[in-house]
Amino acid sequence: MSSAPVARQFVLDVTLPEGSDFEGFHPGANALALDGLRDLARGRGELQIYVYGETGTGKTHLLQAVCHEAAQRGRRAAYLPRVLLAGAGARSLDGLDALDVVCLDGIGALCGSTEGETALFNLINSARARGTQLVLSDRQSPRALSAGLSDLASRLVWGPVFQLVPMEDDAKCALLVAWARRRGFELPREVAEYLLMTCPRDLPSLLEQLQRLERESLGQQRRVTLPFARAVMRAREGA
C-alpha cells in the first residue's frame, strides 16, 4: 500500500457487514461514545474522535456504524480495517481527506514505522484543514501507542478520546436476543445465557455462534430452543 490510488481502491473494495449499524449497538456504559460518534456520522459534532478498548468492546462495530450512517445521509465515507493499515507506506492514505468521513480501525498497525506514522500524521493534518471528519481506534489509548514522530501523539488527541468498556452479561444477552429478532427469529433468553456459558464471551465470537444456530435452524426447519442449541454445539465439538 504505497500510493493514494491504492488507498482509494481499498475504500471501494471494503464491504461493511449487515447489522453493523448504530441500532445494533447496545451502549451500556458507552453511551457518551455512541452519542459522539452518531453526531459525527451525521456531520455534526467533533472533527475527530478516538476510541479504544480491549477486543470485543465494539470498536469495529461503531466505526462501521459511522460509515453506514454517513452513507445513508449521502456522505462519502471510508472504513479501513487494521489488516489494510499494516505495512502502510508514507503516502498510503493520501487522498482520503477528500471524503467526508474516514474511519481507521486499529491505527496501532501504522505506529512503530516511520512510513506508517507519516501517513497517519499527514492524514490527520490534511483532514483537519479540509474539514474531513476522522474516527480513529485501537486497543491502546493514544498515549500508550509507541509513536516515533514527536508531533503525532498530540494529533491523536485533537478530539475527544473514549475508552470503551466491556458489556455486562445481561447486556450481552439482550444484544443477542435483539440481533436474532432483527434477523427474523426468536432467541429465548435461556439460549443466550447458554451461549455465554459455553462459548468465548467476546461479542464477535458470540455472534458467530448465533449465526451458526441461525443457519442450522433454517437448514433443519426448527425453532431455536435450548435443546436445539445444545445439539448444535455438541455437533460442533464433535466435528
ABEGO torsion letter per residue (X at the ends): XABAAAAAAAAAABBBBBGBBAAABBAEAAAAAAAAAAAAAAGBEBABBBBBEBBGAGAAAAAAAAAAAAAAAGBBBBBBBAAAABGBBAAAABGAAABABBBBBGAAAABGBAAAAAAAAAAAAAAAAAGBBBBBBBABBAAABBBABAAAAAAAAABBBBBBBBBBAAAAAAAAAAAAAAAGBBBBAAAAAAAAAABBABAAAAAAAAAAAAAAAAAAGBBBBAAAAAAAAAAAAAX
